[in-house]
């Protein structure tokens, strides 16, 4: 019975340690996700300069979102998804209605 109790106790300790590590990991993820940008390195900043910096950042974010929505074939790139299969046609007459097995020629 002692071996079983030791295993259960060890498992409980491991669960508690795992929960603590998961909580710490979540806090670290949130900390890394926070925006840490600086508007200016030194000196004072006027209201107009601050507004311009914020506006530039907003425009940059919008541009990066819009560039993802552009069709890659327009830019000369290959699309990421699977390509569409071409329509099958008859090799004898070139018709899209039937294939060579059912051709009447």
WOLIN-V922739 format. One record per helix or strand of 3 or more residues. SS is the DSSP state (h for helix, s for strand). FROM is the first residue (numbers start at 1). TO is the last residue. If there is no record, write none. Layout:
SS,FROM,TO
SS,FROM,TO
This chain:
h,2,33
h,47,69
h,100,102
